[in-house]
């Protein structure tokens, strides 16, 4: 058995890397730039060079390394094949087969949101649970489904794409994915801002949010909710309606022990749950009524933890 | 390694039993009545007696038996604990711990719809797939989620309860579960009849279904669709809308390779897909667009096959 494992989280501008011991203690973490030129053909070589260099700098041999786990944007199947990642310049690519010879140790790969979910189950907000749904409320809405401690990658790598579940049939503006009425259009950070602008445009209700104009952010909305702003509370209620209803549908499928909520929107904290849980309870099948709602804890490190866990199994 | 395995499917009126070899060939199958008196306290003893008797009749010893798998209505968790089954008279009951001493071999238990899903993956319509969602369109709508060849029981045994996913927010009549607008209210056999009666009551459009009055069945609707009845086609379209939309939401969660459609409604055959698939395609996230739609093949035997598979792992 080796002594260390590497977790790698590829983003559009930087690659985050972590070196862990076999129990998951983070020994060191660092970042390198993501070089997307030439269709991202440098990315995996750069990761291999950086991993090999860090390993040597800490005095470890290749045989000390249990493996390298990788999280990346885009759909990744259980065999480690990615079916295209636009912001990295990648088309279809077998990450495992490409990276393995460059590092000389086993490689595992998964979708970044899925891998972050695994990290949160292992060392974060879902610690102690084996069946969780991790929900990342960021620029978009990502999801990661963990059953019996293992990721549900999906047959085409599209497991946990809960941001693209239909929650509003009357929507006319399209989501980035081309559909209309996706959960992401209401529960992401941009979605909350969109809900806010729509609400403010409906009438002349006084609100501290009005003075912010186009600078209005998701954070402003939650700050206003905390300050008792009535319009902000209505916006939060709509956010909670869409997310609670969407997660109730997710629960009908996998009946998780807990939902672990992360991403930028989750920085608002427990107040989110005041708006999500009543709506979840309203729409959910009784068998899933007791699901817990937890906040993610690892922040931007969830990806490197989960990638390491992907290797440790 | 033992030589035979028993699969047991408990229903409200009869218990179906099957004896299989280790490769899953059905050696014999039979039925016994379900005795629900005294809170169903006879059921597991009756099953044990019947299994032991059949084993002996075929000349096998206890050590020849790999195990006994059981499917039952109600939510069953991964440890084999059922949290109540009204039509059997059961409250909370540890099926595994109760039955194991009576048969002297390992016991596994699961929800009947989940177990039937496993059977369809193993020897039925989903043969060759490892990631399927089985959908049983019967009196209600049941579901079974199989990931990497294993059942998703759910933390409270409520995995795959897709019949209780909200698909119609404007519904005013309650589902049996107490919620309003569940998939089961439109896509079950009773749901199709309900859609039919509603459609016929809307106007005076001529339809062969009108003469049937209260005897109208789900089968009549599909027969009329095949005969070119315009109102029946509209009913089928509504059925397809609810089921296609619901399965698109399921796909956002687990991204299966295939949906395997069974239960009484599925006797209509491939014509169902003409109504389900276009709606599924309309609402589904692109990553799940290629999911296959297959018909279940094992009929009422899916439960005994799946229960045997539960033991074989």
Interface residues (C-beta under 8 A of the other chain):
Chain A: X75 X78 X83 X131 X143 X145 X147 X148 X150 X152 X153 X154 X155 X156 X157 X158 X159 X160 X161 X162 X164 X165 X166 X177 X178 X179 X245 X248 X249 X250 X251 X252 X253 X254 X255 X256 X257 X283 X285 X286 X287 X288 X290 X291
Chain B: X75 X78 X83 X131 X143 X145 X147 X148 X150 X152 X153 X154 X155 X156 X157 X158 X159 X160 X161 X162 X164 X165 X166 X177 X178 X179 X245 X248 X249 X250 X251 X252 X253 X254 X255 X256 X257 X283 X285 X286 X287 X288 X290 X291
